[in-house]
């Protein structure tokens, strides 16, 4: 478990900075960033001075507007003169999308540009009336505008182990010191600033990252954020360092270059947000927290978690206030790219427990309906391995895919963590809440998350400590009494396998068939360990097996970190094809021979999670149905579809759904060191109905490598190797046959399997293949 109390205080900084979008008071200092100019005074009393706070943020000092026009909005654009044609409409300072109907009188407001746009992309800012196509006032954005941005300066190097990476001046009152080290052995070391190029006794101590002025303790490569006190800014000082006040010794310092063009601090914009912060822990093991502040008609939310590379964190509102329900939820999926540092926050609608396919499943709103993204990314960072993403949304539902957030009643919430697929979309979730979790978003601000060394937001160092801020709350609606990520109870609504080898759709215990463990008559060898990349060794199906050329294609779990992602290098979404009981085996076939695939991947297109038509093509990705037309033209399909005279492609590899289902009471898939061991925990469960059957005869025009996949979803299958002839001595099966020495089967099948297992040792390899085929046939009859 991660020690959340040791996280750098910087984790709060993004949320505090995000709240600069709102007006909490009058600015105390006459620095607001780079001045762009004054709004032209054209109509309805519009006036104000416009500043560039950073690349995406505009600050308007003393904004005026009479509020009497019927459809006035803030706009930015890159046309020669202001117009709403081809321009981007901004949300107001509260994050709202409604027209400007209230009156502004010398109001200081902060506005953010749409995601993906910076001040370099626009030529003007305007207050524009849509109804009458009238410009009420505008300011031109110079093409060569040098907007403020964080600046990197030198690194600390000195005595007593003082060192850091290059320091970042985040804004005019904030310093980020990455990987700071100090041995802690001096009696009176302080963080120190002052005028001039070098530290002197006339300098000024500044509080540490926890707001204290005590002698510095030991630091070992810790990233810290320091805030200059009161009205002191980086424009007033010439150096920063570590200074021993008692012995007047410089332990190491850096010079601050003159004329740094950095953003103004929150305080300079008149913002005091610390007292407005809330926090709840969602999943302690990964330090997953949600922090928020309600501001007017919108809410600013910050998600923080210790994520693996290429993983996401999501948080959303349940459609049912009485339960935390994934289906129908309105969620945000957020992540930070560790290579570029870019952050993402996408609006999702969870239509079903499946990867997004044709607008069904867990999809970004924009994949379902255009212009439905209701999330505004404010900032993002990766600090010491913690992903921090801050976004804003309206409290009201702004489109049919959104759910409102109540500030008067508790809301049931959902959350999840899992890997992103190659399309940077969610595939499945590794961790998620399985029990009711409610939050009162409109409560009085309360911090129910651990803080470093007893610090708490919204207080000065002189305040008395508030025990309630750090004590775990007992209420499910407002405290850290959050439920652990456990297994779900009750009957799920549809098939969906988790990375932790959990299978939904479980028969009640009294309806389970008795099972038998059948052991072959030879010593039990040690299962093969996982490969160096963590992948299980899945036995390939050789070109001489099965003898009748019949393959059974069914669904099953991906096998956690040792299964699909490790084998293929791609992220699946929780389920995969099982061929003759094996997880995505590589199949070897011979040209000129006819093969039959008995397909049991589901036949209900109305439920995407239960509809997986089987087909074979030269495309390693799959999901042909939802490819773009130009992508489809590049794909050759060899089996599993019918082409009409008009060129329409219809899948034919469709049959009832059969699932290899894990034991939900057993260990997760990640705990099994071999597929053989994991395979023995699986039970085949089939819906009523008939399987689909397709035939395929590879010929000289068939490539040497093709792929079996799902017609409607990406990355569910794997490779087929096509040969001109078959070497009966080909290796592969024998080496891995030991992993299948025990098979969990329905009890009524045991006599037949025992008969097969009773053959002589010389024929055991051949009969293992027969055993697998017989097991599949018997299992099909049993269900």
C-alpha positions in Angstrom: 0.0 0.0 0.0 1.3 3.4 -0.9 2.0 5.9 1.9 -0.3 8.6 0.8 0.9 11.0 3.6 4.3 11.1 1.9 3.0 12.4 -1.4 4.3 15.8 -2.3 2.1 18.8 -1.6 2.3 19.6 -5.3 -0.6 17.2 -5.7 -2.8 20.1 -4.5 -1.3 22.7 -6.8 -3.1 21.7 -10.0 -6.5 22.0 -8.3 -5.7 25.3 -6.8 -4.4 26.6 -10.1 -7.6 25.3 -11.8 -9.7 27.4 -9.5 -8.2 30.5 -11.1 -11.0 30.1 -13.5 -13.3 31.7 -10.9 -13.7 35.0 -9.2 -13.2 34.8 -5.4 -12.1 38.4 -4.7 -10.3 41.5 -5.8 -6.7 41.1 -7.0 -4.1 42.3 -4.5 -1.2 43.0 -6.9 -1.0 44.9 -10.2 0.5 41.9 -12.1 -2.0 39.8 -14.1 0.3 38.5 -16.9 1.0 40.0 -20.3 -1.3 42.7 -21.2 -3.0 42.1 -24.6 -5.0 45.3 -24.7 -8.3 46.9 -23.8 -11.7 45.7 -25.1 -13.1 48.1 -27.7 -16.2 49.8 -26.3 -18.8 49.2 -28.9 -22.2 48.1 -27.4 -23.9 47.3 -24.1 -21.2 48.9 -22.0 -18.6 46.2 -22.7 -15.1 47.2 -21.4 -12.1 45.8 -19.6 -8.4 45.2 -19.8 -7.4 41.8 -21.2 -4.3 39.9 -20.1 -2.7 36.6 -21.1 -2.2 34.6 -17.9 -0.6 31.7 -19.8 -1.0 29.9 -23.1 -4.6 28.9 -22.5 -5.9 31.5 -20.0 -7.3 35.0 -20.4 -7.8 37.4 -17.4 -10.1 40.4 -17.8 -9.6 43.1 -15.3 -12.7 45.2 -14.4 -14.9 43.6 -17.0 -18.2 45.5 -17.6 -21.3 44.4 -19.5 -24.9 45.4 -18.9 -26.3 41.9 -19.4 -29.3 43.1 -21.5 -28.5 41.4 -24.8 -30.4 38.2 -25.6 -27.6 35.9 -26.8 -24.1 37.3 -25.9 -21.2 34.9 -25.5 -17.4 35.0 -25.2 -15.8 34.0 -28.5 -12.2 33.6 -29.9 -11.3 33.0 -33.5 -8.6 33.3 -36.2 -10.5 35.1 -38.9 -9.7 38.6 -40.0 -12.4 40.2 -37.8 -14.7 38.9 -35.0 -17.6 36.6 -36.0 -19.2 33.5 -34.7 -18.6 31.8 -38.1 -15.8 29.2 -37.5 -15.0 30.7 -34.1 -14.8 28.9 -30.8 -17.3 29.8 -28.0 -15.8 30.0 -24.5 -17.4 28.9 -21.3 -18.0 31.7 -18.9 -15.9 32.2 -15.7 -18.1 29.8 -13.9 -17.8 27.1 -16.5 -21.3 27.7 -17.8 -22.3 27.5 -21.5 -25.4 29.7 -21.3 -25.5 33.2 -22.7 -24.3 36.1 -20.6 -27.6 37.3 -19.1 -26.2 38.7 -15.8 -24.7 42.1 -15.3 -20.9 42.6 -14.9 -19.6 45.7 -13.1 -15.8 46.0 -12.7 -15.7 42.3 -12.4 -12.3 40.4 -12.6 -12.9 37.2 -14.5 -10.7 34.4 -15.8 -11.5 32.4 -19.0 -9.9 29.3 -20.4 -9.5 28.5 -24.1 -11.1 25.3 -25.5 -9.0 22.1 -25.2 -6.4 21.9 -27.9 -6.2 25.7 -28.5 -3.6 28.2 -27.3 -3.3 31.9 -27.7 -1.1 31.2 -30.7 -4.1 29.8 -32.5 -6.3 32.8 -32.3 -6.4 36.4 -33.6 -9.1 38.0 -31.5 -11.3 37.8 -28.4 -14.8 39.2 -28.5 -18.1 39.6 -26.7 -20.5 38.6 -29.5 -24.2 38.5 -29.9 -25.4 35.4 -31.8 -28.9 36.6 -32.3 -28.1 39.8 -34.0 -24.6 38.9 -35.2 -23.1 42.0 -33.5 -19.7 42.5 -31.9 -20.1 44.2 -28.5 -16.4 44.6 -28.0 -13.1 42.9 -28.9 -9.4 42.9 -28.6 -6.8 41.7 -31.2 -4.3 39.0 -30.2 -0.9 39.9 -31.6 0.7 37.1 -33.6 4.0 37.6 -31.7 2.4 37.6 -28.3 4.9 36.4 -25.7 2.5 34.9 -23.2 3.7 33.9 -19.7 4.7 30.3 -19.1 6.6 28.4 -16.4 10.3 28.9 -16.7 13.0 26.3 -15.9 16.2 27.6 -14.3 19.4 26.0 -12.8 19.5 23.1 -10.4 20.7 23.3 -6.8 24.2 22.0 -6.0 26.0 22.5 -2.7 27.2 21.1 0.6 25.4 18.8 3.0 24.1 16.9 0.0 22.0 19.8 -1.3 20.9 19.0 -4.8 17.9 19.0 -7.1 16.9 18.8 -10.7 16.4 22.0 -12.6 14.0 24.3 -10.6 10.8 25.4 -12.3 9.3 28.9 -11.6 5.7 27.8 -11.9 4.3 31.3 -11.4 5.3 34.6 -9.8 5.0 33.1 -6.3 5.5 29.4 -6.7 8.7 27.3 -7.1 8.8 23.7 -8.0 12.0 21.9 -6.8 12.2 18.4 -8.4 14.1 15.7 -6.6 15.4 17.8 -3.8 17.9 16.3 -1.5 19.6 17.5 1.8 21.2 15.4 4.5 19.4 17.1 7.3 22.5 17.3 9.5 22.9 21.0 9.9 21.1 22.6 12.9 19.4 25.5 11.3 19.0 25.1 7.5 16.2 27.1 5.9 14.9 27.7 2.4 16.2 31.2 1.7 15.6 34.1 -0.8 16.9 37.6 -1.1 18.0 40.4 -3.4 21.2 40.2 -5.2 23.0 37.2 -6.7 24.1 35.5 -3.5 22.5 34.7 -0.1 23.3 37.0 2.8 22.0 37.3 6.4 19.7 40.1 5.1 17.7 37.5 3.2 14.4 36.1 4.1 13.4 32.5 5.1 10.5 31.0 3.2 8.2 28.2 4.5 8.8 24.7 3.5 6.4 22.7 1.4 4.2 22.2 4.5 4.0 25.9 5.3 6.5 25.6 8.2 9.7 27.6 9.0 11.3 24.9 11.1 14.9 23.8 10.4 14.9 21.5 7.4 14.8 17.8 7.9 16.4 15.2 5.7 15.2 15.1 2.1 15.9 12.2 -0.4 15.0 13.2 -4.0 11.7 14.6 -3.0 9.7 16.9 -5.3 8.4 19.9 -3.4 6.5 23.1 -4.1 7.4 26.3 -2.2 5.2 29.4 -2.1 6.7 32.8 -1.5 4.9 34.5 1.5 2.5 37.4 1.5 3.2 39.8 -1.3 6.7 38.6 -2.1 7.2 37.7 -5.8 10.0 36.3 -7.9 10.4 39.8 -9.3 11.5 41.0 -5.9 14.3 38.4 -5.4 17.5 37.5 -7.1 18.3 34.1 -5.7 16.9 31.0 -4.0 18.7 28.4 -1.9 19.3 26.6 1.3 20.9 28.7 4.1 22.1 27.9 7.6 20.7 30.8 9.5 22.6 30.1 12.8 26.0 29.9 11.2 25.3 32.1 8.1 26.5 29.5 5.7 25.3 29.0 2.1 24.5 25.4 1.5 23.7 25.9 -2.2 21.7 28.4 -4.2 20.6 29.3 -7.7 20.3 32.7 -9.4 16.9 33.9 -10.7 17.3 35.5 -14.1 15.8 39.0 -14.4 12.7 39.6 -16.4 11.2 36.1 -16.2 7.9 36.0 -18.1 5.9 33.7 -15.8 2.2 33.6 -15.0 0.8 35.5 -12.1 0.0 33.5 -8.9 -3.5 32.7 -7.8 -3.2 35.3 -5.1 -2.3 37.9 -7.6 -5.6 37.1 -9.4 -7.5 37.6 -6.2 -8.1 33.9 -5.6 -8.1 32.2 -2.2 -9.3 28.7 -3.0 -7.7 26.7 -0.2 -10.8 26.9 2.0 -13.0 25.6 -0.8 -11.4 22.2 -1.3 -12.9 18.7 -0.6 -11.2 15.4 -0.9 -12.2 11.7 -0.7 -10.0 8.6 -1.1 -11.4 6.2 -3.7 -8.8 3.4 -3.7 -6.1 3.6 -1.1 -3.8 1.0 -2.6 -3.1 3.2 -5.6 -3.5 6.5 -3.8 -6.6 7.3 -5.9 -8.2 10.5 -4.7 -11.0 12.8 -6.0 -10.8 16.4 -5.0 -13.3 19.1 -5.9 -14.6 22.6 -5.4 -18.1 23.8 -6.4 -17.9 27.2 -7.9 -21.2 28.7 -9.0 -22.9 26.6 -11.6 -19.9 24.3 -12.2 -17.6 22.0 -10.4 -13.8 21.7 -10.6 -12.6 18.1 -10.1 -9.1 16.8 -9.6 -8.2 13.1 -9.9 -4.9 11.9 -8.5 -3.5 8.3 -8.6 -0.3 6.3 -8.8 -0.9 4.7 -12.2 1.0 2.3 -14.3 2.1 3.6 -17.7 -0.7 3.8 -20.3 -3.4 3.4 -17.6 -6.4 5.6 -17.0 -8.4 6.7 -14.0 -12.1 7.4 -14.2 -14.7 8.9 -12.0 -18.4 9.5 -12.7 -22.0 9.7 -11.6 -24.2 6.7 -11.3 -27.6 6.8 -13.0 -29.2 5.4 -9.8 -28.7 7.3 -6.6 -29.3 4.2 -4.5 -26.5 2.1 -6.0 -23.1 2.6 -7.7 -24.1 1.4 -11.1 -21.6 1.4 -14.1 -24.2 0.9 -16.8 -25.7 4.3 -17.8 -23.1 6.2 -15.8 -21.7 9.6 -16.9 -17.9 9.4 -16.3 -14.7 11.1 -17.0 -11.7 9.1 -18.2 -8.4 10.8 -17.5 -4.7 10.1 -17.9 -1.3 11.7 -18.3 1.1 10.7 -21.1 4.4 10.1 -19.2 6.4 10.7 -22.4 5.0 14.1 -23.3 3.4 15.2 -20.0 0.2 16.0 -21.9 -3.0 15.3 -20.0 -6.4 14.1 -21.2 -9.9 14.2 -19.7 -12.6 12.7 -21.9 -16.4 12.6 -21.3 -17.7 9.0 -21.4 -21.1 7.4 -21.4 -21.1 3.8 -20.2 -23.8 2.3 -22.3 -22.5 -1.3 -21.7 -19.6 -3.3 -20.2 -17.7 -3.6 -23.4 -15.1 -1.7 -25.4 -16.5 1.0 -27.5 -17.8 -0.4 -30.8 -20.1 1.4 -33.1 -21.2 3.8 -30.4 -22.1 1.0 -28.0 -20.2 0.0 -24.9 -18.0 2.3 -22.9 -17.6 5.1 -25.3 -16.4 8.7 -25.4 -19.5 10.9 -25.8 -18.2 12.2 -29.1 -18.2 8.6 -30.5 -21.9 8.4 -29.8 -23.0 11.9 -30.8 -21.1 14.9 -32.1 -20.4 18.0 -29.9 -21.3 16.2 -26.7 -18.0 16.6 -24.8 -19.0 18.4 -21.6 -15.6 18.2 -19.9 -13.0 21.0 -20.0 -9.4 20.0 -19.2 -7.8 22.6 -17.0 -4.4 21.2 -16.3 -2.5 18.0 -15.8 0.8 16.9 -14.5 3.0 13.9 -13.7 4.8 14.3 -10.4 6.9 11.5 -8.8 4.8 9.0 -10.7 1.5 10.4 -9.6 -0.9 11.3 -12.4 -2.8 14.5 -11.7 -5.6 15.7 -13.9 -7.9 18.6 -13.2 -11.1 19.3 -15.2 -14.3 21.3 -15.0 -17.9 20.5 -15.9 -21.3 22.0 -15.4 -23.4 20.8 -12.5 -26.3 20.6 -14.9 -26.5 18.0 -17.6 -25.6 19.8 -20.9 -26.6 17.0 -23.3 -28.5 13.8 -23.3 -25.4 11.7 -22.4 -24.8 13.7 -19.2 -26.1 13.3 -15.7 -26.6 16.3 -13.4 -24.6 16.6 -10.1 -26.7 17.5 -7.1 -25.4 19.9 -4.5 -28.3 19.2 -2.1 -28.4 15.4 -2.0 -25.7 12.7 -1.9 -24.8 11.2 -5.3 -23.8 7.6 -5.9 -20.5 7.6 -7.8 -18.5 5.0 -9.8 -14.7 4.9 -10.4 -12.3 2.6 -12.1 -8.6 2.2 -13.1 -7.4 0.2 -16.0 -5.3 0.1 -19.2 -5.8 2.1 -22.3 -5.9 0.3 -25.7 -4.1 1.3 -28.9 -6.8 3.8 -29.7 -6.3 5.6 -26.3 -9.7 4.4 -25.1 -10.7 2.3 -22.1 -10.6 -1.5 -22.7 -11.4 -2.9 -19.3 -10.9 -2.0 -15.7 -8.5 -3.6 -13.3 -9.9 -2.0 -10.2 -13.3 -0.5 -9.6 -15.8 0.1 -6.8 -18.1 -2.9 -6.3 -20.2 -1.5 -3.5 -22.2 1.7 -2.9 -20.1 4.8 -2.6 -21.8 8.1 -2.2 -20.5 11.7 -2.1 -22.1 15.0 -1.0 -20.7 17.4 -3.5 -22.4 20.4 -2.0 -21.3 19.8 1.5 -19.2 22.2 3.6 -15.6 21.8 2.4 -14.0 18.8 4.1 -10.7 17.2 3.5 -10.9 13.4 4.1 -7.6 12.5 2.5 -4.2 12.0 4.2 -2.0 15.1 4.4 1.8 15.3 4.7 2.9 15.8 8.3 -0.5 17.0 9.5 -0.8 19.9 7.0 -4.3 20.7 5.9 -5.7 22.9 3.1 -7.3 26.2 3.9 -5.4 26.9 7.0 -2.3 28.8 8.0 0.5 27.4 10.1 -0.9 29.2 13.1 -4.3 27.6 13.0 -5.1 24.9 15.5 -5.1 21.4 14.0 -8.4 20.0 13.0 -8.5 16.4 13.9 -11.6 15.8 11.8 -9.7 16.7 8.7 -7.4 13.7 9.0 -9.5 11.2 10.9 -11.2 8.6 8.7 -14.9 9.4 8.4 -17.5 6.8 9.1 -20.1 8.0 6.8 -20.3 6.6 3.3 -21.5 10.0 2.0 -18.6 12.1 3.1 -15.7 10.4 4.6 -12.7 8.2 4.0 -14.8 5.3 5.0 -14.7 4.2 1.4 -15.2 0.6 0.4 -12.3 -1.5 -0.7 -12.2 -2.7 -4.3 -13.7 -6.2 -3.7 -15.6 -8.6 -5.9 -19.2 -7.8 -6.8 -22.0 -9.6 -5.0 -25.2 -10.7 -6.7 -25.9 -11.5 -10.3 -24.4 -9.2 -12.9 -26.4 -8.2 -15.9 -24.1 -9.4 -18.6 -20.9 -11.2 -19.4 -17.8 -9.2 -18.8 -14.5 -10.4 -17.5 -12.1 -8.4 -15.3 -8.4 -8.5 -15.4 -8.4 -10.0 -12.0 -10.0 -13.1 -13.4 -13.5 -12.3 -12.3 -16.4 -13.5 -14.3 -19.8 -12.0 -14.1 -22.9 -14.2 -14.8 -22.4 -16.9 -12.3 -24.8 -19.7 -11.6 -26.0 -20.0 -8.0 -24.1 -22.6 -6.1 -27.0 -25.0 -5.9 -27.2 -25.1 -9.7 -23.5 -25.8 -10.3 -22.8 -29.1 -11.9 -20.6 -31.4 -9.9 -17.1 -31.5 -11.3 -14.3 -34.1 -11.5 -10.6 -33.7 -11.6 -9.2 -36.2 -14.1 -5.5 -36.9 -13.9 -3.5 -38.6 -16.7 -1.7 -41.8 -15.7 1.8 -40.4 -15.5 3.8 -38.2 -13.1 2.7 -34.7 -12.8 5.4 -32.3 -14.1 6.0 -28.8 -12.9 4.0 -26.3 -15.0 6.1 -24.0 -17.2 6.7 -20.6 -15.6 5.8 -17.4 -17.4 8.1 -16.1 -20.1 10.5 -13.3 -19.5 7.9 -10.8 -20.7 5.4 -12.2 -18.2 3.4 -14.1 -20.8 2.1 -17.6 -20.2 3.3 -20.3 -22.6 0.2 -21.1 -24.5 0.6 -24.3 -26.6 0.2 -23.7 -30.3 -2.2 -25.8 -32.3 0.0 -27.7 -34.8 -1.0 -28.3 -38.4 -1.6 -32.0 -37.8 -4.2 -31.4 -35.0 -7.0 -31.8 -34.5 -7.2 -34.7 -36.9 -10.7 -33.8 -38.0 -9.7 -30.1 -38.6 -12.5 -28.9 -36.4 -11.9 -25.9 -34.1 -14.2 -24.7 -31.4 -14.1 -20.9 -31.0 -15.5 -19.6 -27.7 -15.1 -16.7 -25.4 -13.2 -16.4 -22.1 -11.2 -14.1 -19.9 -7.9 -12.5 -21.1 -5.9 -14.1 -18.3 -4.7 -10.9 -16.5 -1.2 -9.6 -16.9 0.1 -13.0 -18.1 -2.5 -13.5 -20.8 -3.7 -11.5 -23.8 -1.7 -8.2 -23.2 1.6 -10.0 -22.5 1.2 -12.5 -25.4 0.1 -10.0 -28.1 1.6 -6.7 -26.8 -1.9 -5.1 -27.2 -4.5 -4.2 -24.6 -7.7 -6.2 -24.8 -10.9 -5.4 -23.0 -11.4 -8.3 -20.7 -12.4 -11.2 -23.0 -10.6 -13.1 -25.7 -11.1 -16.0 -28.1 -10.5 -19.5 -26.8 -9.7 -22.0 -29.5 -10.2 -25.6 -28.4 -10.1 -24.5 -24.8 -6.8 -22.5 -25.2 -6.4 -18.8 -24.7 -5.7 -17.2 -28.2 -3.3 -20.0 -29.3 -1.3 -19.6 -32.5 -2.9 -21.9 -35.1 -0.9 -23.7 -37.8 -2.9 -24.8 -40.9 -2.0 -26.2 -44.4 -3.0 -24.9 -47.7 -5.5 -27.1 -49.6 -7.1 -28.6 -46.5 -10.6 -27.6 -45.3 -11.0 -26.5 -41.7 -14.2 -26.0 -39.8 -14.8 -23.5 -37.1 -17.6 -24.1 -34.7 -18.3 -20.5 -33.5 -19.9 -19.8 -30.1 -19.2 -16.1 -29.6 -22.7 -14.8 -29.2 -25.6 -14.0 -31.5 -27.3 -11.0 -30.0 -26.3 -7.8 -31.8 -28.4 -5.7 -29.4 -25.9 -6.5 -26.6 -22.4 -5.7 -27.9 -20.8 -7.6 -25.0 -22.6 -10.8 -26.1 -22.0 -10.5 -29.9 -18.7 -11.6 -31.3 -18.8 -12.8 -34.9 -15.7 -14.8 -35.8 -13.8 -14.1 -39.0 -10.4 -14.5 -40.6 -8.5 -11.8 -42.4 -5.0 -10.3 -42.9 -5.7 -7.5 -40.4 -4.0 -7.9 -37.0 -6.5 -5.6 -35.2 -10.0 -6.9 -35.9 -13.3 -5.1 -35.5 -13.9 -4.8 -39.3 -17.5 -3.6 -38.9 -16.5 -0.3 -37.3 -13.4 0.6 -39.4 -13.4 3.6 -41.7 -14.1 2.9 -45.4 -10.5 3.5 -46.4 -9.4 1.1 -43.7 -11.8 -1.6 -44.9 -10.4 -1.3 -48.4 -7.0 -2.4 -47.1 -8.3 -5.6 -45.4 -8.7 -9.0 -47.1 -11.2 -11.3 -45.5 -10.8 -15.1 -46.1 -13.6 -16.6 -44.0 -16.6 -15.6 -41.8 -18.5 -13.1 -44.0 -20.9 -12.9 -46.9 -20.5 -10.2 -49.5 -23.6 -9.1 -51.3 -23.6 -8.0 -55.0 -23.6 -4.4 -53.7 -20.5 -5.1 -51.7 -22.1 -5.1 -48.3 -20.3 -7.4 -45.9 -22.3 -9.4 -43.4 -20.7 -11.7 -40.7 -21.6 -15.4 -40.9 -19.5 -16.7 -38.0 -22.4 -16.2 -35.5 -23.6 -18.6 -32.9 -24.8 -18.9 -29.3 -22.5 -17.6 -26.6 -20.2 -20.0 -24.7 -17.9 -18.6 -22.1 -15.0 -20.2 -20.3 -15.8 -18.8 -16.8 -13.3 -18.5 -13.9 -14.1 -19.4 -10.3 -15.1 -16.1 -8.8 -14.1 -17.4 -5.3 -10.6 -18.3 -6.5 -7.4 -16.3 -6.8 -7.0 -13.7 -9.6 -5.5 -14.7 -12.9 -2.3 -12.7 -12.1 -1.5 -15.2 -9.3 -1.2 -18.2 -11.7 2.3 -18.9 -13.0 1.1 -21.1 -15.9 -1.9 -21.2 -18.2 -2.3 -24.9 -17.4 -2.9 -24.0 -13.7 -5.3 -21.2 -14.6 -7.1 -23.3 -17.2 -8.1 -25.9 -14.6 -10.2 -23.2 -12.8 -12.3 -22.4 -15.9 -15.8 -23.8 -16.5 -17.6 -23.7 -19.8 -21.0 -22.1 -19.7 -23.2 -21.8 -22.7 -26.4 -20.0 -23.6 -29.2 -21.9 -25.3 -29.2 -22.0 -29.1 -27.1 -23.4 -31.9 -23.5 -22.7 -32.7 -22.4 -21.0 -36.0 -20.3 -23.0 -38.4 -17.9 -21.6 -41.0 -15.5 -23.5 -43.3 -12.2 -22.3 -44.6 -9.8 -23.7 -47.1 -6.6 -21.7 -47.4 -5.0 -21.7 -50.8 -1.9 -20.4 -52.6 -3.3 -16.9 -52.4 -3.6 -17.0 -48.6 -0.8 -15.1 -46.9 1.6 -17.0 -44.6 0.1 -15.2 -41.6 -3.5 -14.3 -41.1 -5.6 -13.5 -38.0 -8.8 -14.7 -36.3 -10.7 -11.9 -34.7 -14.1 -10.5 -33.7 -16.0 -8.7 -36.4 -17.3 -6.1 -34.1 -14.5 -5.6 -31.5 -10.8 -5.0 -31.8 -8.1 -7.3 -30.3 -9.8 -10.4 -29.3 -7.9 -13.0 -31.3 -4.4 -13.9 -32.6 -2.4 -15.5 -35.4 -2.9 -18.3 -37.9 0.2 -19.5 -39.7 -0.4 -21.0 -43.1 2.0 -23.6 -44.5 2.4 -25.4 -47.8 2.9 -28.8 -46.0 2.7 -30.2 -42.5 5.6 -31.8 -40.7 4.1 -34.4 -38.4 7.0 -34.0 -36.1 6.5 -30.3 -35.6 7.1 -29.3 -32.0 5.0 -27.2 -29.7 2.3 -29.4 -28.5 4.5 -31.9 -26.7 6.5 -29.3 -24.9 3.4 -27.7 -23.5 1.2 -30.8 -23.1 2.3 -31.1 -19.5 0.3 -28.0 -18.6 -2.9 -29.8 -19.5 -2.4 -32.9 -17.4 -5.5 -32.0 -15.4 -8.7 -30.7 -16.8 -11.8 -29.6 -14.9 -14.8 -31.1 -16.6 -18.5 -31.9 -15.9 -18.7 -35.1 -13.8 -20.8 -36.9 -16.5 -17.9 -36.5 -18.9 -15.4 -38.2 -16.7 -15.8 -41.8 -17.9 -15.1 -40.8 -21.5 -12.1 -38.8 -20.5 -10.8 -41.6 -18.3 -11.1 -44.0 -21.3 -9.0 -41.7 -23.4 -6.5 -41.2 -20.6 -6.1 -45.0 -20.2 -4.1 -45.3 -23.5 -0.5 -46.3 -23.5 2.2 -43.8 -22.8 3.5 -44.1 -26.4 0.2 -42.7 -27.7 -0.4 -40.2 -25.0 0.6 -37.1 -27.0 -1.8 -38.0 -29.8 -4.6 -38.7 -27.3 -4.1 -35.5 -25.5 -5.3 -33.8 -28.6 -8.3 -36.1 -28.8 -8.9 -35.5 -25.1 -9.2 -31.7 -25.6 -11.5 -32.2 -28.6 -13.7 -34.7 -26.7 -13.9 -32.5 -23.7 -15.2 -29.7 -25.8 -17.9 -31.9 -27.4 -18.9 -33.3 -24.1 -19.1 -29.9 -22.5 -21.3 -28.7 -25.3 -23.7 -31.6 -24.7 -23.6 -31.0 -20.9 -24.8 -27.4 -21.3 
